[in-house]
């Protein structure tokens, strides 16, 4: 009886400690969050390098397979080193070509677009004034304009710390550059990093659970790679179609429009609206009403083609989640991680769905086994 009461006291003590920790977590949460963000900022170059290496791992494996085919006697570490360096040089060459050729064209088109937009403002204002016939509306607009304190706007503009902004951008760029230099090291050290992660997981989990986690990570990688690379290829094709079509239509600044539509097309469902609506407005401001109508109708038809033909052909059924969950994933992850969250939200939710489906299937199998055993015992 004495030991039984002692067990009860120990249980109450554990529950009390858990409640105290739960209560204290609200008071120390800001400090934990601040410390975590500070650590993440310090580790940002390594995070950039790991993300880039993760995206390049399939290419590194293909190159390593080719080296294995032609040089089977070569040491494995040397194969990994050569394949990692090849991937690094290919990515570097692509970036140099992009910066050397495409960036100046984009900047030139961007400057021309700004000038064209400035030139179109007077005619746009005249058009708006023609539609404002109601005196009360006009007086209200004038009253709003007059009530605005432009001194605050000027003071806020003058108070901007330009040097601090430039320094911050330089700091971020340096971290990206360091991450870029680190990514071939992550490629080369892939197996050793996997071994470290496997051993650390083995310290806290049984071996069978570690093997399950490894299996799920492999399946998750397939889903993630299929979605990301599928959307990149799909969006690149859509961007090229827009570029060719807009050049045929004779629209100004077709390169900028194609770039906007292509980049935003990476975002499922919302991407066509995020990119198509601004592009249509930009065409209206620079080319006129009829070209804007043509632009809008073409983008609607193109997104219909992408959603029903091109997208399913490229992506297949690898991700395969319902539209409601796609919208849910984009909304949730956009709030958490911004634009990046809108891109990665769908594969993450697909992975969670895969885990839940496997868990439900496992529980169903257990119930069936229990029912069979129960029926056997009754007989």
C-alpha positions as CSV (number, residue, x, y, z in Angstrom):
1,X,0.0,0.0,0.0
2,X,2.8,2.3,0.9
3,X,4.6,1.7,-2.5
4,X,1.2,2.1,-4.3
5,X,0.7,5.5,-2.7
6,X,4.3,6.5,-3.6
7,X,3.6,5.6,-7.3
8,X,0.6,7.9,-7.2
9,X,2.6,10.7,-5.7
10,X,5.3,10.3,-8.4
11,X,2.6,10.4,-11.1
12,X,1.1,13.6,-9.6
13,X,4.6,15.1,-9.4
14,X,5.2,14.4,-13.1
15,X,1.9,15.8,-14.1
16,X,2.6,18.9,-12.0
17,X,6.0,19.4,-13.5
18,X,4.5,19.1,-17.0
19,X,1.9,21.7,-16.2
20,X,4.6,24.0,-14.8
21,X,6.7,23.6,-17.9
22,X,3.7,24.2,-20.1
23,X,2.9,27.4,-18.1
24,X,6.5,28.6,-18.2
25,X,6.8,27.9,-22.0
26,X,4.5,30.9,-22.6
27,X,6.9,33.2,-20.6
28,X,10.1,31.9,-22.1
29,X,8.7,31.4,-25.6
30,X,9.8,34.8,-26.9
31,X,13.4,34.2,-25.7
32,X,13.4,30.7,-27.3
33,X,12.1,32.2,-30.5
34,X,14.6,35.0,-30.4
35,X,17.5,32.5,-29.8
36,X,16.2,30.2,-32.6
37,X,16.0,33.1,-35.1
38,X,19.5,34.3,-34.1
39,X,20.9,30.8,-34.6
40,X,19.0,30.5,-38.0
41,X,20.6,33.8,-39.1
42,X,24.0,32.6,-38.2
43,X,23.4,29.2,-40.0
44,X,21.8,30.9,-43.1
45,X,24.8,30.2,-45.4
46,X,24.7,26.5,-44.5
47,X,20.9,26.5,-45.0
48,X,21.3,28.0,-48.5
49,X,24.0,25.5,-49.3
50,X,22.0,22.6,-48.1
51,X,18.8,23.6,-50.0
52,X,20.8,24.0,-53.2
53,X,22.6,20.7,-52.7
54,X,19.2,19.0,-52.0
55,X,17.9,20.3,-55.3
56,X,21.0,19.2,-57.2
57,X,21.3,15.7,-55.6
58,X,19.3,13.9,-58.4
59,X,21.7,15.4,-61.1
60,X,24.7,14.5,-59.0
61,X,23.5,10.9,-58.8
62,X,22.9,10.7,-62.6
63,X,26.4,12.0,-63.3
64,X,27.9,9.6,-60.7
65,X,26.0,6.7,-62.5
66,X,27.5,7.8,-65.8
67,X,31.0,7.9,-64.3
68,X,30.4,4.5,-62.8
69,X,29.5,3.1,-66.2
70,X,32.7,4.4,-67.9
71,X,35.1,4.2,-64.9
72,X,34.0,1.3,-62.8
73,X,37.4,0.9,-61.1
74,X,37.5,4.4,-59.9
75,X,37.3,4.9,-56.2
76,X,33.8,5.8,-54.9
77,X,35.0,9.0,-53.1
78,X,36.7,10.2,-56.3
79,X,33.5,9.5,-58.3
80,X,31.5,11.6,-55.8
81,X,34.1,14.3,-55.9
82,X,34.1,14.5,-59.7
83,X,30.3,14.4,-60.0
84,X,29.9,17.1,-57.3
85,X,32.4,19.4,-59.1
86,X,30.7,18.8,-62.5
87,X,27.3,19.8,-61.0
88,X,28.9,22.9,-59.4
89,X,30.5,24.0,-62.7
90,X,27.3,23.4,-64.7
91,X,25.3,25.5,-62.3
92,X,28.0,28.2,-62.3
93,X,28.0,28.3,-66.1
94,X,24.2,28.6,-66.3
95,X,24.3,31.4,-63.7
96,X,27.0,33.3,-65.6
97,X,25.1,33.0,-68.9
98,X,21.9,34.2,-67.1
99,X,23.7,37.2,-65.5
100,X,25.8,38.1,-68.6
101,X,23.0,37.8,-71.2
102,X,19.5,37.8,-69.7
103,X,19.9,40.2,-66.8
104,X,20.9,43.2,-69.0
105,X,18.0,42.5,-71.3
106,X,15.6,42.4,-68.3
107,X,17.0,45.6,-66.8
108,X,16.7,47.4,-70.1
109,X,13.1,46.3,-70.7
110,X,12.3,47.2,-67.1
111,X,13.7,50.8,-67.5
112,X,11.8,51.2,-70.8
113,X,8.6,49.9,-69.1
114,X,9.0,52.4,-66.3
115,X,9.4,55.3,-68.8
116,X,6.4,54.0,-70.8
117,X,4.3,53.8,-67.7
118,X,5.3,57.4,-66.7
119,X,4.4,58.6,-70.2
120,X,1.0,56.9,-70.0
121,X,0.0,58.5,-66.7
122,X,-1.2,61.8,-68.1
123,X,-3.6,60.1,-70.6
124,X,-4.7,57.8,-67.8
125,X,-5.5,60.7,-65.6
126,X,-7.4,62.4,-68.4
127,X,-9.5,59.2,-68.9
128,X,-10.3,59.0,-65.2
129,X,-11.3,62.7,-65.1
130,X,-13.7,62.1,-68.0
131,X,-15.5,59.4,-65.9
132,X,-15.8,61.6,-62.9
133,X,-18.9,63.6,-63.6
134,X,-20.4,63.5,-60.1
135,X,-19.4,66.7,-58.3
136,X,-19.7,65.0,-54.8
137,X,-17.2,62.3,-55.9
138,X,-14.8,64.9,-57.3
139,X,-15.1,67.1,-54.1
140,X,-14.5,64.0,-51.9
141,X,-11.4,63.0,-53.9
142,X,-10.0,66.6,-53.7
143,X,-10.8,66.7,-49.9
144,X,-8.9,63.4,-49.4
145,X,-5.9,64.7,-51.4
146,X,-5.8,68.0,-49.5
147,X,-6.2,66.3,-46.1
148,X,-3.1,64.2,-46.7
149,X,0.0,65.4,-44.9
150,X,2.7,65.2,-47.5
151,X,5.3,66.4,-45.0
152,X,5.0,63.1,-43.3
153,X,5.7,61.3,-46.6
154,X,8.8,63.5,-47.2
155,X,10.1,63.0,-43.7
156,X,9.6,59.3,-43.8
157,X,11.4,59.2,-47.1
158,X,14.3,61.2,-45.7
159,X,14.5,59.1,-42.6
160,X,15.2,55.9,-44.5
161,X,18.6,54.6,-43.6
162,X,19.9,54.0,-47.1
163,X,23.3,52.9,-45.9
164,X,21.8,50.4,-43.5
165,X,19.6,49.0,-46.3
166,X,22.7,48.7,-48.6
167,X,24.7,47.0,-45.8
168,X,21.9,44.6,-45.1
169,X,21.6,43.6,-48.8
170,X,25.4,43.2,-49.0
171,X,25.3,40.9,-45.9
172,X,22.5,38.8,-47.3
173,X,24.3,38.5,-50.7
174,X,27.5,37.4,-49.0
175,X,25.5,34.7,-47.1
176,X,24.0,33.5,-50.4
177,X,27.5,33.5,-52.0
178,X,28.9,31.5,-49.1
179,X,26.0,29.1,-49.3
180,X,26.7,28.7,-53.0
181,X,30.3,27.8,-52.3
182,X,29.3,25.3,-49.7
183,X,26.7,23.4,-51.8
184,X,29.3,21.1,-53.6
185,X,30.7,20.2,-50.1
186,X,27.2,19.1,-49.1
187,X,27.0,17.0,-52.3
188,X,30.3,15.4,-51.6
189,X,29.5,14.7,-47.9
190,X,26.0,13.3,-48.6
191,X,26.7,9.8,-47.3
192,X,28.6,11.0,-44.2
193,X,25.8,13.4,-43.3
194,X,23.2,10.6,-43.8
195,X,25.3,8.4,-41.5
196,X,25.5,11.0,-38.8
197,X,21.7,11.6,-39.0
198,X,21.0,7.8,-38.9
199,X,23.2,7.4,-35.8
200,X,21.7,10.3,-34.0
201,X,18.2,8.9,-34.7
202,X,19.3,5.5,-33.5
203,X,20.2,7.0,-30.2
204,X,16.5,7.9,-29.4
205,X,14.5,5.4,-31.5
206,X,14.6,1.7,-32.1
207,X,16.2,0.4,-35.3
208,X,12.8,-0.6,-36.9
209,X,11.5,2.9,-36.4
210,X,14.6,4.4,-37.9
211,X,14.2,2.2,-41.0
212,X,10.6,3.3,-41.4
213,X,11.7,7.0,-41.1
214,X,14.3,6.3,-43.8
215,X,11.7,4.8,-46.1
216,X,9.3,7.7,-45.6
217,X,12.1,10.2,-46.2
218,X,12.9,8.5,-49.5
219,X,9.2,8.5,-50.5
220,X,9.0,12.2,-49.5
221,X,12.0,13.1,-51.6
222,X,10.3,11.5,-54.6
223,X,7.2,13.5,-54.1
224,X,9.1,16.7,-53.5
225,X,11.4,16.3,-56.5
226,X,8.6,15.3,-58.8
227,X,6.6,18.4,-57.8
228,X,9.4,21.0,-57.8
229,X,11.1,19.9,-61.0
230,X,7.8,19.3,-62.7
231,X,6.5,22.8,-61.9
232,X,9.8,24.3,-63.0
233,X,9.7,22.6,-66.3
234,X,6.0,23.4,-66.7
235,X,6.5,27.0,-65.8
236,X,9.4,27.4,-68.2
237,X,7.3,26.0,-71.1
238,X,4.5,28.4,-70.2
239,X,6.9,31.3,-70.0
240,X,8.3,30.5,-73.5
241,X,4.8,30.1,-75.0
242,X,3.9,33.5,-73.5
243,X,7.1,35.1,-74.9
244,X,6.5,33.8,-78.4
245,X,2.8,34.7,-78.4
246,X,3.3,38.2,-77.1
247,X,6.0,38.8,-79.7
248,X,3.6,37.7,-82.4
249,X,0.9,40.0,-80.9
250,X,3.4,42.8,-81.0
251,X,3.2,43.7,-77.3
252,X,5.9,45.8,-75.8
253,X,8.0,44.4,-73.0
254,X,7.2,40.8,-73.9
255,X,10.2,39.5,-72.0
256,X,9.1,41.0,-68.7
257,X,5.5,39.7,-69.2
258,X,6.8,36.2,-70.0
259,X,9.1,36.2,-67.0
260,X,6.3,37.3,-64.6
261,X,3.8,34.7,-65.9
262,X,6.5,32.0,-65.9
263,X,7.7,32.6,-62.3
264,X,4.2,33.0,-60.8
265,X,3.0,29.8,-62.6
266,X,5.2,27.8,-60.2
267,X,2.5,28.6,-57.6
268,X,-0.4,26.1,-58.1
269,X,-3.9,27.5,-58.6
270,X,-3.2,31.1,-57.5
271,X,-0.2,31.5,-59.7
272,X,-2.1,32.3,-63.0
273,X,-4.1,35.0,-61.2
274,X,-1.1,36.4,-59.3
275,X,0.8,36.8,-62.6
276,X,-1.9,37.1,-65.2
277,X,-3.9,40.0,-63.7
278,X,-0.8,42.4,-63.3
279,X,0.4,41.5,-66.7
280,X,-3.0,42.3,-68.3
281,X,-3.0,45.7,-66.4
282,X,0.5,46.4,-67.6
283,X,-0.5,45.6,-71.2
284,X,-3.5,47.9,-70.8
285,X,-1.3,50.8,-69.6
286,X,1.4,50.4,-72.3
287,X,-0.4,49.0,-75.3
288,X,-4.1,49.9,-74.9
289,X,-7.5,48.3,-74.2
290,X,-7.8,45.9,-77.1
291,X,-4.3,44.4,-76.6
292,X,-5.2,44.0,-72.9
293,X,-8.3,42.0,-73.7
294,X,-6.3,39.8,-76.1
295,X,-3.7,39.3,-73.4
296,X,-6.3,38.4,-70.7
297,X,-8.1,35.9,-73.0
298,X,-4.8,34.4,-74.1
299,X,-3.6,33.9,-70.5
300,X,-7.0,32.3,-69.5
301,X,-6.8,29.9,-72.5
302,X,-3.1,29.1,-71.7
303,X,-3.9,28.4,-68.1
304,X,-6.7,26.1,-69.1
305,X,-4.3,24.3,-71.4
306,X,-1.8,24.1,-68.6
307,X,-4.3,22.8,-66.0
308,X,-5.9,20.2,-68.2
309,X,-3.1,19.1,-70.6
310,X,0.5,20.2,-69.9
311,X,0.5,20.1,-66.1
312,X,-1.0,16.6,-65.7
313,X,1.3,15.3,-68.5
314,X,4.5,16.7,-66.8
315,X,3.5,16.2,-63.1
316,X,1.6,12.9,-63.5
317,X,0.1,11.5,-60.3
318,X,3.1,11.9,-58.1
319,X,1.6,14.6,-55.9
320,X,-2.0,13.7,-56.4
321,X,-3.9,15.7,-53.7
322,X,-7.4,17.2,-54.1
323,X,-7.9,20.9,-55.0
324,X,-9.2,21.8,-51.5
325,X,-5.9,20.6,-49.9
326,X,-3.9,22.5,-52.5
327,X,-5.7,25.7,-51.6
328,X,-5.3,24.9,-47.9
329,X,-1.5,24.2,-48.3
330,X,-0.9,27.4,-50.3
331,X,-2.8,29.6,-47.8
332,X,-1.3,28.1,-44.7
333,X,2.3,28.0,-45.9
334,X,2.1,31.4,-47.5
335,X,1.2,32.8,-44.1
336,X,4.2,31.0,-42.5
337,X,6.9,31.3,-45.1
338,X,5.8,33.8,-47.8
339,X,6.4,33.1,-51.5
340,X,8.6,30.0,-50.7
341,X,5.8,28.6,-48.6
342,X,3.4,28.9,-51.6
343,X,5.8,26.8,-53.6
344,X,6.7,24.1,-51.1
345,X,3.3,23.9,-49.3
346,X,1.7,21.4,-51.8
347,X,4.4,18.7,-51.6
348,X,4.6,19.1,-47.8
349,X,0.9,18.5,-47.5
350,X,1.1,15.6,-49.9
351,X,3.8,14.1,-47.7
352,X,1.7,14.5,-44.6
353,X,-1.2,13.0,-46.5
354,X,0.9,10.0,-47.4
355,X,2.0,9.5,-43.7
356,X,-1.7,9.7,-42.5
357,X,-2.9,7.3,-45.2
358,X,-0.3,4.8,-44.1
359,X,-1.2,5.2,-40.5
360,X,-4.9,4.7,-41.2
361,X,-4.1,1.6,-43.3
362,X,-1.9,0.2,-40.5
363,X,-4.7,0.7,-37.9
364,X,-7.2,-1.0,-40.2
365,X,-4.9,-4.0,-40.6
366,X,-4.5,-4.2,-36.8
367,X,-8.3,-4.1,-36.3
368,X,-8.9,-6.8,-38.9
369,X,-6.3,-9.0,-37.2
370,X,-7.9,-8.4,-33.8
371,X,-11.4,-9.3,-35.3
372,X,-10.0,-12.5,-36.8
373,X,-8.4,-13.5,-33.5
374,X,-11.6,-12.7,-31.6
375,X,-13.7,-14.7,-34.0
376,X,-11.2,-17.6,-33.7
377,X,-11.3,-17.6,-29.9
378,X,-15.1,-17.5,-29.8
379,X,-15.2,-20.6,-32.1
